[in-house]
Amino acid sequence: MELKDKVVWITGASSGIGKALAQQAGKKGARLILSGRNTARLQEVQKSLSDPGNSRVLPLDLANLESFDRIVQEALSAFGTVDILVNNAGISQRSLIAETGLDVYERLMHVNYLGTIGLSKALLPYFVENQKGHFVVVTSLMGKFGSPLRSGYCGAKHALHGFFDVLRMEHEKDSIAVTLVCPGFVNTDIARNALTGDGSAQENQDNATANGMDPDRFARKMLHAIQRRKMEVNIGGKEVSGAYMKRFFPGLLHKLVLRSQVV
Ligand SMILES: NC(=O)c1ccc[n+]([C@@H]2O[C@H](COP(=O)([O-])OP(=O)(O)OC[C@H]3O[C@@H](n4cnc5c(N)ncnc54)[C@H](OP(=O)(O)O)[C@@H]3O)[C@@H](O)[C@H]2O)c1
């Protein structure tokens, strides 16, 4: 599928993977809608695009579920249509279960799961009416197997797989595609922004994230999968093998993950 003139709506476009994806998709001639909470940073990203005039900034907070019908109308009126919604925005966690408040779990589920399915559900009737559309969902390898300190994040990302696998089945007849993108470690601010047990941001970078894939390289691989309308893709370094180990050797994966962590 060619991206030229396609309208691609990216959440979490103010930073990391979403920013890199916007820049790469812009180079391929896509018309872009850039969403996130931080309007100033979205405008900076817009300026960095090869053709800033071919993009719009549309601020949104995924925790504000009531706003989605209005936001979808605004997205549709930006260019008259939306071809691809990239549900990329998300927030991670770095805290032990025993030290994490339920309010932190609520926030992780609200932003990562309810916000993502809510926005997609608000756009779905438009895709059904037009008998076409593409939902891309950035989950994580943590949507396929667990790792200490990320219990709520893992729960929310696993839940996304369940929901969007069903959406793909229920709406295949409407020619609606779903691509689940599962990153391994990518060098972004995800660890700095991760919630700790009291809900404050960790603020420090993790070694694994700092040594992760470059976001531009990641975005190129992700666009390749989107253009091929793949059902699911794992993108990362050797950590990707965890997804296969979970399926075939879950006991071994359990031991290896514990050995690689200091909990
Ligand atoms: N980097 C990795 O190693 C890695 C690994 C696996 C999965 N992922 C996934 O990749 C996606 C992108 O993360 P990243 O690595 O690029 O991290 P990032 O640099 O922290 O970017 C996260 C993005 O999400 C947006 N966001 C956060 N809360 C939001 C909210 N309530 N409403 C709207 N937007 C919100 C942020 O924008 P504002 O602050 O402007 O709202 C930001 O643009 C996430 O879904 C993450 O879980 C990343």
The ligand as a MOL file (V3000), in Angstrom:
LIG
                    3D

  0  0  0     0  0            999 V3000
M  V30 BEGIN CTAB
M  V30 COUNTS 48 52 0 0 0
M  V30 BEGIN ATOM
M  V30 1 N 10.4460 2.5870 23.8490 0
M  V30 2 C 10.2900 1.3140 24.1200 0
M  V30 3 O 11.2600 0.6210 24.5070 0
M  V30 4 C 8.9360 0.6710 23.9700 0
M  V30 5 C 8.8570 -0.7150 24.1130 0
M  V30 6 C 7.6180 -1.3280 23.9710 0
M  V30 7 C 6.5040 -0.5780 23.6830 0
M  V30 8 N 6.6080 0.7680 23.5510 0 CHG=1
M  V30 9 C 5.3780 1.5200 23.2610 0
M  V30 10 O 5.6090 2.4600 22.2470 0
M  V30 11 C 4.6750 3.5210 22.3630 0
M  V30 12 C 5.4050 4.8460 22.2110 0
M  V30 13 O 6.2620 5.0220 23.3210 0
M  V30 14 P 7.7120 5.7090 23.2110 0
M  V30 15 O 8.6990 4.6560 23.4330 0
M  V30 16 O 7.7920 6.5520 22.0120 0 CHG=-1
M  V30 17 O 7.6780 6.5900 24.5600 0
M  V30 18 P 7.6300 8.1590 24.8360 0
M  V30 19 O 8.7760 8.8200 24.1900 0
M  V30 20 O 7.4530 8.3010 26.3170 0
M  V30 21 O 6.3140 8.6230 24.0880 0
M  V30 22 C 5.0340 8.3700 24.6120 0
M  V30 23 C 4.0130 9.2040 23.8540 0
M  V30 24 O 2.7200 8.9350 24.4170 0
M  V30 25 C 2.0490 10.1590 24.6370 0
M  V30 26 N 1.1220 10.0710 25.7670 0
M  V30 27 C 1.3980 9.6450 27.0310 0
M  V30 28 N 0.3030 9.7440 27.7930 0
M  V30 29 C -0.6930 10.2510 27.0010 0
M  V30 30 C -2.0460 10.5950 27.2090 0
M  V30 31 N -2.6440 10.4820 28.4060 0
M  V30 32 N -2.7810 11.0720 26.1640 0
M  V30 33 C -2.2020 11.2280 24.9480 0
M  V30 34 N -0.9220 10.9190 24.6910 0
M  V30 35 C -0.1700 10.4500 25.6970 0
M  V30 36 C 3.1720 11.1770 24.9170 0
M  V30 37 O 2.7730 12.4700 24.5110 0
M  V30 38 P 2.3740 13.6810 25.5070 0
M  V30 39 O 3.3100 13.6530 26.6770 0
M  V30 40 O 2.4840 14.8760 24.6240 0
M  V30 41 O 0.9480 13.3880 25.8810 0
M  V30 42 C 4.2780 10.6920 23.9850 0
M  V30 43 O 4.1510 11.2920 22.7220 0
M  V30 44 C 3.9850 3.3160 23.7220 0
M  V30 45 O 2.7080 2.7560 23.5190 0
M  V30 46 C 4.8930 2.3460 24.4310 0
M  V30 47 O 4.2000 1.5760 25.3860 0
M  V30 48 C 7.7970 1.4040 23.6920 0
M  V30 END ATOM
M  V30 BEGIN BOND
M  V30 1 1 1 2
M  V30 2 2 2 3
M  V30 3 1 2 4
M  V30 4 1 4 5
M  V30 5 2 4 48
M  V30 6 2 5 6
M  V30 7 1 6 7
M  V30 8 2 7 8
M  V30 9 1 8 9
M  V30 10 1 8 48
M  V30 11 1 9 10
M  V30 12 1 9 46
M  V30 13 1 10 11
M  V30 14 1 11 12
M  V30 15 1 11 44
M  V30 16 1 12 13
M  V30 17 1 13 14
M  V30 18 2 14 15
M  V30 19 1 14 16
M  V30 20 1 14 17
M  V30 21 1 17 18
M  V30 22 2 18 19
M  V30 23 1 18 20
M  V30 24 1 18 21
M  V30 25 1 21 22
M  V30 26 1 22 23
M  V30 27 1 23 24
M  V30 28 1 23 42
M  V30 29 1 24 25
M  V30 30 1 25 26
M  V30 31 1 25 36
M  V30 32 1 26 27
M  V30 33 1 26 35
M  V30 34 2 27 28
M  V30 35 1 28 29
M  V30 36 1 29 30
M  V30 37 2 29 35
M  V30 38 1 30 31
M  V30 39 2 30 32
M  V30 40 1 32 33
M  V30 41 2 33 34
M  V30 42 1 34 35
M  V30 43 1 36 37
M  V30 44 1 36 42
M  V30 45 1 37 38
M  V30 46 2 38 39
M  V30 47 1 38 40
M  V30 48 1 38 41
M  V30 49 1 42 43
M  V30 50 1 44 45
M  V30 51 1 44 46
M  V30 52 1 46 47
M  V30 END BOND
M  V30 END CTAB
M  END
